[in-house]
Amino acid sequence: MNAIVHRDYNSYQGFLQIFAYPNYLDIANYGVTQPIVSFVESGNAAYSMLRNPDIAYHCYYRHLIEMRGTGIPRMFADCKSNGFAIPEFTITNQVIRVTFPQLQVQKYYANKNDFESLLDESFESLNINVKRKMLAILTLLDKNPGLRTTAINDKTGIPVKSIERYLSDLKQCGLIVYKGSSGSGGYYIVHDKE
């Protein structure tokens, strides 16, 4: 929202780009103002130069932003309070780039068809039989979170050694996670914002 409100819409060079990578978020915005430069250099809050008052008003009216001058300090405070790394600011040629490092992008797939497409995206080539077994494991964990290897074996009939291999592969591609101790934990589907 900060980038939308502060972008330079008068320049033919103006742009706003948001890049979501697997491990960080990058926002690039054309139209750096001196207060932003001062804040980035000193870390102290500065008066906000309101470049687009109409856009700011509509965003404020719809509770999408707070009062002027709080955007960047809130980014820092929110990251700290939620345990995220502090955003990194770089300014070059009238472009401000804000990078939120160490963010993980995770997907949640709620049904069999979504699991199937995820397997196709995550694995270059899967044997039909292996894919069918992985799909059975994912569907089972979606309905019964927290199962252990032996319980998955009981319900699917897939050999334990094969289940261990499939679980390892699914865990590696970020689809499932093991929670709890080695004696009492189990496997769970990875949900958004977990």
Residue frames as a rotation matrix with the C-alpha (Angstrom) as fourth column:
MET 1
0.571 0.821 0.000 0.00
0.821 -0.571 0.000 0.00
0.000 0.000 -1.000 0.00
ASN 2
0.340 -0.542 -0.769 2.89
0.197 -0.758 0.622 2.32
-0.920 -0.362 -0.151 0.77
ALA 3
-0.696 -0.656 0.291 4.30
0.377 0.012 0.926 1.77
-0.611 0.754 0.239 -2.73
ILE 4
-0.163 0.728 0.666 0.91
0.969 -0.009 0.247 2.41
0.186 0.685 -0.704 -4.38
VAL 5
0.740 0.509 -0.440 0.34
0.619 -0.771 0.150 5.63
-0.263 -0.384 -0.885 -2.45
HIS 6
0.391 -0.675 -0.626 3.87
-0.055 -0.696 0.716 7.00
-0.919 -0.245 -0.309 -3.02
ARG 7
-0.096 -0.447 0.890 4.51
0.857 0.418 0.302 5.95
-0.506 0.791 0.343 -6.62
ASP 8
-0.512 -0.123 -0.850 5.26
-0.243 -0.928 0.280 8.72
-0.824 0.351 0.445 -9.15
TYR 9
0.096 0.671 0.735 2.33
0.659 0.510 -0.552 8.39
-0.746 0.538 -0.393 -11.59
ASN 10
0.735 0.187 -0.652 3.34
-0.219 -0.845 -0.489 11.53
-0.642 0.502 -0.580 -13.55
SER 11
-0.183 -0.922 -0.341 6.54
-0.764 -0.085 0.639 10.07
-0.619 0.378 -0.689 -14.98
TYR 12
0.581 0.329 -0.744 6.56
-0.769 0.521 -0.370 7.92
0.266 0.787 0.556 -18.10
GLN 13
-0.380 -0.804 -0.458 9.32
-0.467 0.594 -0.655 5.94
0.799 -0.035 -0.601 -16.35
GLY 14
-0.275 0.287 0.918 7.09
-0.960 -0.023 -0.280 5.19
-0.059 -0.958 0.281 -13.36
PHE 15
-0.052 0.283 -0.958 6.46
-0.281 0.916 0.286 1.63
0.958 0.284 0.032 -12.29
LEU 16
0.050 0.051 0.997 5.65
-0.978 0.203 0.039 -0.56
-0.201 -0.978 0.060 -9.33
GLN 17
0.056 -0.102 -0.993 6.88
-0.488 0.865 -0.116 -4.15
0.871 0.491 -0.001 -9.34
ILE 18
0.285 0.061 0.957 6.30
-0.912 0.325 0.251 -6.86
-0.296 -0.944 0.148 -6.75
PHE 19
-0.062 -0.408 -0.911 8.37
-0.593 0.749 -0.295 -10.03
0.803 0.522 -0.288 -6.98
ALA 20
0.566 0.254 0.784 7.45
-0.789 0.444 0.426 -13.00
-0.240 -0.859 0.452 -4.77
TYR 21
-0.153 -0.705 -0.692 10.34
-0.669 0.590 -0.452 -15.46
0.727 0.394 -0.562 -4.67
PRO 22
0.329 0.331 -0.885 10.37
0.256 0.870 0.421 -18.71
0.909 -0.365 0.201 -2.68
ASN 23
0.072 -0.384 -0.921 12.49
0.977 0.211 -0.011 -17.17
0.199 -0.899 0.390 0.11
TYR 24
-0.653 -0.203 -0.729 11.99
0.475 -0.860 -0.186 -13.39
-0.590 -0.468 0.658 -0.08
LEU 25
0.478 0.821 0.314 9.65
0.850 -0.341 -0.403 -10.63
-0.224 0.459 -0.860 -1.26
ASP 26
-0.659 -0.739 -0.138 10.94
0.629 -0.643 0.437 -7.71
-0.412 0.201 0.889 -3.32
ILE 27
0.556 0.830 0.044 9.02
0.757 -0.484 -0.438 -4.48
-0.342 0.277 -0.898 -4.03
ALA 28
-0.654 -0.753 0.071 10.45
0.698 -0.564 0.441 -1.90
-0.293 0.338 0.895 -6.43
ASN 29
0.494 0.859 -0.133 8.83
0.796 -0.509 -0.327 1.52
-0.349 0.056 -0.936 -6.81
TYR 30
-0.370 -0.589 0.718 9.73
0.811 -0.582 -0.059 4.50
0.453 0.561 0.693 -8.98
GLY 31
0.288 0.461 0.839 9.58
0.121 -0.887 0.446 7.91
0.950 -0.027 -0.311 -7.36
VAL 32
-0.087 -0.411 -0.907 11.83
0.954 0.228 -0.195 8.27
0.287 -0.882 0.372 -4.33
THR 33
0.705 0.307 0.640 11.15
0.116 -0.939 0.323 11.32
0.700 -0.154 -0.697 -2.13
GLN 34
-0.197 -0.871 0.451 13.65
-0.361 -0.363 -0.859 13.01
0.912 -0.331 -0.243 0.18
PRO 35
0.205 0.273 0.940 11.84
-0.978 0.019 0.208 11.95
0.039 -0.962 0.271 3.40
ILE 36
0.991 0.123 -0.045 12.21
-0.124 0.992 -0.017 8.30
0.043 0.023 0.999 2.36
VAL 37
0.335 -0.941 -0.051 15.91
0.176 0.116 -0.978 8.83
0.926 0.318 0.205 1.66
SER 38
-0.182 -0.377 0.908 16.29
-0.746 -0.548 -0.378 10.48
0.640 -0.746 -0.181 5.08
PHE 39
0.619 0.482 0.621 14.49
-0.775 0.502 0.383 7.64
-0.127 -0.718 0.684 6.84
VAL 40
0.926 -0.283 -0.251 16.53
0.165 0.900 -0.404 4.94
0.340 0.333 0.880 5.10
GLU 41
0.088 -0.974 0.210 19.80
0.081 -0.203 -0.976 6.74
0.993 0.103 0.061 5.88
SER 42
-0.513 -0.323 0.795 19.05
-0.633 -0.482 -0.605 7.70
0.579 -0.814 0.043 9.50
GLY 43
-0.672 0.346 -0.655 16.36
0.495 0.867 -0.050 5.26
0.550 -0.358 -0.754 10.64
ASN 44
-0.795 0.403 -0.454 14.33
0.221 -0.504 -0.835 8.13
-0.566 -0.763 0.312 12.07
ALA 45
0.062 0.907 0.417 10.74
0.944 0.083 -0.320 8.81
-0.324 0.414 -0.851 11.11
ALA 46
-0.915 -0.334 -0.227 10.38
0.226 -0.889 0.399 11.81
-0.335 0.313 0.889 8.83
TYR 47
-0.137 0.883 -0.449 7.49
-0.429 -0.461 -0.777 13.86
-0.893 0.086 0.442 7.52
SER 48
-0.285 0.113 0.952 5.80
0.657 0.746 0.108 12.02
-0.697 0.656 -0.287 4.68
MET 49
-0.740 0.055 -0.670 5.63
-0.467 -0.759 0.454 13.84
-0.484 0.649 0.587 1.36
LEU 50
-0.074 0.825 0.560 2.15
0.235 0.560 -0.795 13.03
-0.969 0.073 -0.236 0.10
ARG 51
-0.899 -0.391 -0.198 2.56
-0.114 -0.229 0.967 12.76
-0.423 0.892 0.161 -3.65
ASN 52
-0.719 0.681 -0.140 -0.92
0.058 0.260 0.964 11.33
0.693 0.685 -0.226 -4.39
PRO 53
-0.877 0.330 0.350 -3.41
-0.451 -0.312 -0.836 12.79
-0.167 -0.891 0.423 -1.89
ASP 54
0.060 0.959 -0.276 -6.51
-0.985 0.102 0.141 11.41
0.163 0.263 0.951 -3.67
ILE 55
0.092 -0.102 -0.991 -5.16
-0.180 0.977 -0.117 7.87
0.979 0.189 0.071 -3.68
ALA 56
-0.866 -0.477 -0.146 -4.01
0.081 0.154 -0.985 8.25
0.493 -0.865 -0.095 -0.06
TYR 57
-0.580 0.717 0.387 -7.44
-0.810 -0.452 -0.374 9.55
-0.093 -0.530 0.843 0.99
HIS 58
0.339 0.771 -0.539 -9.31
-0.807 0.533 0.253 6.63
0.483 0.350 0.803 -0.59
CYS 59
-0.157 -0.482 -0.862 -6.89
0.104 0.860 -0.500 4.11
0.982 -0.168 -0.085 0.93
TYR 60
-0.964 -0.187 0.191 -7.21
-0.141 -0.250 -0.958 5.78
0.227 -0.950 0.214 4.36
TYR 61
-0.287 0.945 0.154 -11.02
-0.957 -0.291 0.001 5.94
0.046 -0.147 0.988 4.08
ARG 62
0.554 0.468 -0.688 -11.13
-0.523 0.839 0.149 2.17
0.648 0.277 0.710 3.37
HIS 63
0.730 -0.295 0.617 -8.75
-0.580 0.210 0.787 1.46
-0.362 -0.932 -0.018 6.29
LEU 64
0.878 -0.478 0.001 -6.00
0.376 0.690 -0.618 0.19
0.295 0.543 0.786 3.99
ILE 65
-0.261 -0.949 0.177 -3.46
0.505 -0.291 -0.813 2.66
0.823 -0.123 0.555 5.39
GLU 66
0.267 0.262 -0.928 -3.07
0.936 -0.301 0.184 4.63
-0.231 -0.917 -0.325 8.60
MET 67
0.895 0.099 -0.436 -2.09
0.075 -0.995 -0.071 8.24
-0.440 0.031 -0.897 8.98
ARG 68
0.814 -0.579 0.048 0.77
-0.094 -0.213 -0.972 9.74
0.573 0.787 -0.228 7.02
GLY 69
0.132 -0.912 0.389 4.34
-0.822 -0.320 -0.471 8.98
0.554 -0.257 -0.792 7.94
THR 70
0.247 0.008 0.969 3.71
-0.825 0.526 0.207 5.63
-0.508 -0.851 0.136 9.64
GLY 71
0.866 0.245 -0.436 4.28
-0.472 0.689 -0.550 3.21
0.165 0.682 0.712 6.73
ILE 72
0.184 -0.888 -0.421 8.01
-0.259 0.369 -0.893 2.57
0.948 0.273 -0.162 6.94
PRO 73
-0.550 -0.385 0.741 8.24
-0.800 -0.011 -0.600 2.62
0.239 -0.923 -0.302 10.77
ARG 74
0.367 0.764 0.530 5.32
-0.830 0.527 -0.184 0.14
-0.420 -0.373 0.828 10.87
MET 75
0.683 -0.205 -0.701 7.12
-0.393 0.706 -0.589 -2.17
0.616 0.678 0.401 8.43
PHE 76
-0.408 -0.913 0.001 10.04
-0.407 0.181 -0.895 -2.35
0.817 -0.365 -0.446 10.84
ALA 77
-0.482 0.267 0.834 7.83
-0.865 0.009 -0.502 -2.76
-0.142 -0.964 0.226 13.93
ASP 78
0.619 0.785 -0.024 5.60
-0.771 0.602 -0.207 -5.42
-0.148 0.147 0.978 12.33
CYS 79
0.406 -0.554 -0.727 8.59
-0.304 0.668 -0.679 -7.43
0.862 0.497 0.103 11.13
LYS 80
-0.641 -0.691 0.333 10.20
-0.512 0.062 -0.857 -7.29
0.571 -0.720 -0.394 14.58
SER 81
-0.291 0.592 0.751 7.03
-0.900 0.097 -0.426 -8.24
-0.325 -0.800 0.505 16.46
ASN 82
0.774 0.626 -0.100 6.28
-0.614 0.702 -0.359 -11.17
-0.154 0.340 0.928 14.11
GLY 83
0.393 -0.700 0.597 9.82
-0.060 0.628 0.776 -12.54
-0.918 -0.341 0.204 14.18
PHE 84
0.832 -0.116 0.543 10.69
0.555 0.201 -0.807 -11.67
-0.015 0.973 0.231 10.56
ALA 85
-0.278 -0.960 -0.033 13.99
0.926 -0.277 0.257 -10.25
-0.256 0.041 0.966 9.36
ILE 86
0.062 0.230 -0.971 14.09
0.151 -0.964 -0.218 -6.45
-0.987 -0.133 -0.095 9.05
PRO 87
0.814 0.266 0.517 13.32
0.533 0.013 -0.846 -5.19
-0.231 0.964 -0.131 5.51
GLU 88
-0.264 -0.954 -0.141 16.26
0.650 -0.284 0.705 -3.94
-0.713 0.094 0.695 3.50
PHE 89
0.809 0.523 -0.269 15.99
0.216 -0.689 -0.692 -0.65
-0.547 0.502 -0.670 1.57
THR 90
-0.404 -0.891 0.208 18.10
0.680 -0.141 0.719 0.29
-0.611 0.432 0.663 -1.44
ILE 91
0.665 0.580 -0.471 17.77
0.154 -0.723 -0.673 3.45
-0.731 0.375 -0.570 -3.50
THR 92
-0.559 -0.811 0.173 19.19
0.390 -0.073 0.918 3.86
-0.732 0.580 0.357 -7.01
ASN 93
-0.983 0.058 0.175 18.15
0.137 -0.403 0.905 6.17
0.123 0.913 0.388 -9.87
GLN 94
-0.561 0.799 0.215 14.86
-0.810 -0.584 0.057 7.32
0.171 -0.143 0.975 -8.30
VAL 95
0.220 0.602 -0.767 13.87
-0.296 0.791 0.535 3.69
0.929 0.109 0.353 -7.58
ILE 96
-0.266 -0.230 0.936 13.38
-0.963 0.101 -0.249 2.46
-0.037 -0.968 -0.249 -4.05
ARG 97
-0.014 0.177 -0.984 13.58
-0.294 0.940 0.173 -1.28
0.956 0.292 0.039 -3.57
VAL 98
-0.001 0.093 0.996 12.35
-0.998 0.066 -0.008 -2.92
-0.066 -0.993 0.093 -0.37
THR 99
-0.221 -0.153 -0.963 13.38
-0.350 0.934 -0.068 -6.51
0.910 0.322 -0.260 0.21
PHE 100
0.436 0.385 0.814 11.73
-0.899 0.221 0.377 -8.65
-0.035 -0.896 0.443 2.88
PRO 101
-0.392 -0.707 -0.589 14.30
-0.724 0.632 -0.276 -11.44
0.568 0.318 -0.759 3.37
GLN 102
-0.984 -0.179 -0.003 13.74
-0.148 0.822 -0.549 -14.95
0.101 -0.540 -0.836 4.68
LEU 103
-0.129 0.983 0.131 10.04
-0.831 -0.035 -0.555 -15.12
-0.541 -0.181 0.821 3.83
GLN 104
-0.902 -0.126 0.413 8.76
0.052 0.917 0.394 -18.52
-0.428 0.377 -0.821 2.76
VAL 105
-0.304 0.821 -0.483 6.06
-0.953 -0.257 0.162 -18.76
0.009 0.509 0.860 0.12
GLN 106
-0.921 0.064 0.385 3.91
-0.017 0.979 -0.203 -21.80
-0.390 -0.194 -0.900 0.81
LYS 107
-0.521 0.777 -0.352 0.85
-0.675 -0.124 0.727 -23.11
0.521 0.617 0.590 -0.94
TYR 108
-0.576 0.440 0.689 -2.11
-0.382 0.600 -0.703 -24.98
-0.722 -0.668 -0.178 0.43
TYR 109
-0.707 0.343 -0.619 -3.81
-0.530 0.323 0.784 -27.53
0.469 0.882 -0.047 -1.78
ALA 110
-0.408 0.630 0.661 -7.20
-0.846 0.012 -0.533 -28.51
-0.344 -0.777 0.527 -0.47
ASN 111
0.601 0.726 0.335 -8.31
-0.538 0.677 -0.502 -31.33
-0.591 0.121 0.797 -2.73
LYS 112
0.356 -0.456 0.816 -7.06
0.394 0.865 0.312 -34.25
-0.847 0.211 0.487 -4.78
ASN 113
0.754 -0.039 0.655 -6.90
0.641 -0.173 -0.748 -32.35
0.142 0.984 -0.106 -8.06
ASP 114
0.830 -0.483 0.280 -4.74
-0.500 -0.866 -0.010 -29.65
0.247 -0.132 -0.960 -6.46
PHE 115
0.419 -0.693 0.586 -2.42
-0.380 0.453 0.807 -32.29
-0.825 -0.560 -0.073 -4.95
GLU 116
0.520 -0.173 0.837 -2.11
0.664 0.698 -0.268 -33.90
-0.538 0.694 0.478 -8.34
SER 117
0.842 -0.210 0.497 -1.13
0.261 -0.647 -0.716 -30.65
0.472 0.733 -0.490 -10.06
LEU 118
0.709 -0.618 0.340 1.35
-0.689 -0.502 0.524 -29.92
-0.153 -0.605 -0.781 -7.26
LEU 119
0.397 -0.568 0.721 3.03
0.102 0.808 0.581 -33.27
-0.912 -0.157 0.378 -7.73
ASP 120
0.649 -0.119 0.752 3.32
0.761 0.138 -0.634 -32.55
-0.028 0.983 0.180 -11.46
GLU 121
0.840 -0.320 0.437 4.92
-0.192 -0.931 -0.311 -29.16
0.507 0.178 -0.844 -10.70
SER 122
0.651 -0.554 0.519 7.23
-0.696 -0.163 0.700 -30.45
-0.303 -0.817 -0.491 -7.95
PHE 123
0.030 -0.622 0.782 8.62
-0.029 0.782 0.623 -33.57
-0.999 -0.041 0.005 -9.58
GLU 124
-0.452 -0.309 -0.837 10.06
-0.767 -0.346 0.541 -33.61
-0.457 0.886 -0.081 -13.07
SER 125
-0.184 0.434 -0.882 8.90
-0.652 0.618 0.439 -37.12
0.736 0.656 0.169 -13.85
LEU 126
-0.403 0.159 0.901 6.95
-0.804 0.410 -0.432 -39.40
-0.438 -0.898 -0.038 -11.58
ASN 127
-0.961 0.142 -0.236 6.13
0.034 0.912 0.408 -43.01
0.273 0.385 -0.882 -12.22
ILE 128
-0.211 0.970 0.122 2.33
-0.438 -0.205 0.875 -43.38
0.874 0.131 0.468 -12.37
ASN 129
0.302 0.306 -0.903 2.41
0.518 0.742 0.425 -45.90
0.800 -0.596 0.065 -9.53
VAL 130
-0.596 -0.591 -0.543 4.56
0.789 -0.310 -0.530 -43.65
0.145 -0.744 0.652 -7.31
LYS 131
-0.855 0.325 0.403 2.35
-0.247 -0.940 0.235 -40.65
0.455 0.101 0.884 -8.09
ARG 132
0.115 0.954 -0.278 -0.76
-0.129 0.292 0.948 -42.65
0.985 -0.073 0.157 -7.13
LYS 133
0.138 -0.132 -0.982 0.82
0.860 0.508 0.052 -43.61
0.492 -0.851 0.184 -3.79
MET 134
-0.871 -0.472 -0.138 1.96
0.484 -0.771 -0.415 -40.06
0.090 -0.428 0.899 -3.02
LEU 135
-0.552 0.760 0.342 -1.51
-0.387 -0.597 0.703 -38.82
0.739 0.256 0.624 -3.87
ALA 136
0.313 0.655 -0.687 -3.01
0.330 0.604 0.726 -41.40
0.891 -0.454 -0.027 -1.47
ILE 137
-0.302 -0.517 -0.801 -0.66
0.937 -0.007 -0.349 -40.21
0.175 -0.856 0.487 1.31
LEU 138
-0.973 -0.083 0.214 -1.46
0.071 -0.996 -0.061 -36.52
0.218 -0.044 0.975 0.73
THR 139
-0.206 0.976 0.076 -5.20
-0.318 -0.140 0.937 -37.15
0.925 0.169 0.340 0.60
LEU 140
0.268 0.247 -0.931 -5.02
0.665 0.651 0.365 -39.21
0.696 -0.718 0.010 3.80
LEU 141
-0.586 -0.576 -0.569 -2.99
0.810 -0.408 -0.421 -36.54
0.010 -0.708 0.706 5.65
ASP 142
-0.807 0.365 0.464 -5.38
-0.170 -0.897 0.409 -33.85
0.565 0.251 0.786 4.46
LYS 143
0.219 0.971 -0.100 -8.28
-0.256 0.157 0.954 -35.72
0.942 -0.183 0.283 6.10
ASN 144
0.896 0.031 -0.443 -6.30
0.374 0.485 0.790 -37.08
0.240 -0.874 0.423 9.08
PRO 145
0.430 -0.785 0.446 -3.56
-0.413 -0.610 -0.677 -34.64
0.803 0.107 -0.586 10.08
GLY 146
0.192 -0.478 0.857 -0.80
-0.981 -0.095 0.167 -35.82
0.001 -0.873 -0.488 12.42
LEU 147
0.984 0.176 0.032 -0.54
-0.175 0.984 -0.029 -39.43
-0.037 0.023 0.999 11.27
ARG 148
0.082 -0.975 0.208 2.71
-0.689 0.095 0.718 -41.33
-0.720 -0.202 -0.664 11.69
THR 149
-0.525 -0.417 -0.742 4.32
-0.847 0.345 0.405 -43.72
0.087 0.841 -0.534 9.21
THR 150
-0.983 0.125 0.133 2.77
0.094 0.972 -0.217 -46.85
-0.157 -0.201 -0.967 10.74
ALA 151
-0.186 0.972 -0.143 -0.74
0.116 -0.123 -0.986 -45.35
-0.976 -0.200 -0.090 10.70
ILE 152
0.039 0.132 -0.991 -0.30
-0.898 -0.431 -0.093 -44.36
-0.439 0.893 0.101 7.05
ASN 153
-0.844 -0.404 -0.353 0.79
-0.512 0.804 0.303 -47.95
0.161 0.436 -0.885 6.34
ASP 154
-0.752 0.611 0.247 -2.30
0.263 0.621 -0.738 -49.32
-0.604 -0.491 -0.628 8.14
LYS 155
0.114 0.906 -0.407 -4.67
-0.066 -0.402 -0.913 -47.13
-0.991 0.131 0.014 6.13
THR 156
0.353 -0.003 -0.936 -3.03
-0.874 -0.359 -0.328 -47.33
-0.334 0.934 -0.130 2.68
GLY 157
0.872 -0.079 0.484 -1.22
0.128 0.989 -0.069 -50.67
-0.473 0.122 0.873 2.61
ILE 158
0.716 -0.698 -0.005 1.87
-0.292 -0.293 -0.910 -48.96
0.634 0.653 -0.414 1.17
PRO 159
0.427 -0.613 -0.665 5.07
0.761 0.640 -0.102 -50.57
0.488 -0.463 0.740 2.55
VAL 160
0.804 -0.088 -0.588 6.66
0.434 -0.589 0.682 -48.62
-0.406 -0.803 -0.436 5.42
LYS 161
-0.236 -0.971 -0.030 10.02
0.621 -0.175 0.764 -48.19
-0.747 0.161 0.645 3.63
SER 162
-0.410 0.166 0.897 8.23
0.836 -0.323 0.443 -46.72
0.364 0.932 -0.007 0.59
ILE 163
0.700 0.714 -0.007 6.15
0.633 -0.616 0.469 -44.42
0.331 -0.333 -0.883 2.82
GLU 164
0.443 -0.615 -0.652 9.33
0.510 -0.426 0.747 -43.13
-0.737 -0.664 0.125 4.49
ARG 165
-0.601 -0.688 0.407 10.86
0.706 -0.218 0.674 -42.37
-0.375 0.693 0.616 1.09
TYR 166
-0.104 0.654 0.749 7.69
0.786 -0.407 0.465 -40.63
0.609 0.638 -0.472 -0.19
LEU 167
0.798 0.400 -0.450 7.32
0.601 -0.568 0.562 -38.61
-0.031 -0.719 -0.694 3.02
SER 168
-0.021 -0.903 -0.429 10.93
0.587 -0.359 0.726 -37.48
-0.809 -0.236 0.538 2.73
ASP 169
-0.683 -0.197 0.704 10.37
0.726 -0.294 0.622 -36.34
0.085 0.935 0.344 -0.87
LEU 170
0.266 0.885 0.382 7.10
0.721 -0.446 0.530 -34.56
0.639 0.134 -0.757 -0.02
LYS 171
0.667 -0.109 -0.737 8.73
0.611 -0.485 0.625 -32.87
-0.426 -0.868 -0.257 2.96
GLN 172
-0.383 -0.923 -0.023 11.66
0.683 -0.300 0.666 -31.74
-0.622 0.239 0.745 0.82
CYS 173
-0.646 0.175 0.743 9.36
0.605 -0.476 0.638 -30.02
0.465 0.862 0.202 -1.69
GLY 174
-0.983 0.117 0.145 7.50
-0.178 -0.819 -0.545 -28.22
0.055 -0.561 0.826 1.12
LEU 175
-0.316 0.925 -0.213 4.18
-0.288 0.120 0.950 -30.02
0.904 0.362 0.229 0.88
ILE 176
0.711 0.510 -0.484 4.20
0.269 0.439 0.857 -31.62
0.650 -0.740 0.175 4.31
VAL 177
-0.146 -0.729 0.668 5.89
-0.648 -0.440 -0.622 -30.99
0.747 -0.524 -0.408 7.64
TYR 178
-0.024 0.067 -0.997 6.65
0.591 0.806 0.040 -33.16
0.807 -0.588 -0.059 10.66
LYS 179
0.005 0.085 0.996 5.50
-0.604 -0.794 0.071 -31.65
0.797 -0.602 0.047 13.97
GLY 180
0.852 0.331 0.405 6.19
-0.509 0.349 0.787 -32.84
0.120 -0.877 0.466 17.46
SER 181
0.036 -0.866 0.499 8.76
-0.825 0.257 0.504 -35.11
-0.565 -0.430 -0.704 19.05
SER 182
-0.578 -0.335 -0.744 10.14
-0.746 0.587 0.315 -38.20
0.331 0.737 -0.589 17.34
GLY 183
-0.986 0.168 0.014 8.08
0.142 0.872 -0.468 -40.38
-0.090 -0.459 -0.884 19.68
SER 184
-0.319 0.938 -0.135 4.71
0.604 0.092 -0.791 -38.65
-0.730 -0.334 -0.596 19.49
GLY 185
-0.413 0.119 -0.903 4.73
-0.458 -0.884 0.093 -36.31
-0.787 0.453 0.419 16.47
GLY 186
0.090 0.474 0.876 3.20
0.629 0.655 -0.419 -36.76
-0.772 0.589 -0.239 13.06
TYR 187
-0.827 -0.408 0.387 2.93
0.536 -0.361 0.763 -35.44
-0.172 0.838 0.518 9.50
TYR 188
0.126 0.842 -0.524 0.79
0.416 -0.525 -0.743 -32.48
-0.901 -0.124 -0.417 8.47
ILE 189
0.274 0.070 0.959 -0.11
0.933 -0.263 -0.248 -30.78
0.235 0.962 -0.137 5.20
VAL 190
-0.727 -0.550 -0.412 1.55
0.614 -0.789 -0.031 -27.36
-0.308 -0.275 0.911 4.96
HIS 191
0.404 0.906 0.128 -1.05
0.909 -0.382 -0.166 -24.60
-0.102 0.184 -0.978 5.09
ASP 192
0.138 -0.273 0.952 -0.69
0.412 -0.858 -0.306 -20.93
0.901 0.435 -0.006 4.11
LYS 193
0.141 -0.151 0.978 0.83
-0.565 -0.824 -0.046 -18.62
0.813 -0.546 -0.202 6.77
GLU 194
0.849 0.143 -0.508 1.70
0.262 0.723 0.640 -21.55
0.458 -0.676 0.576 8.96
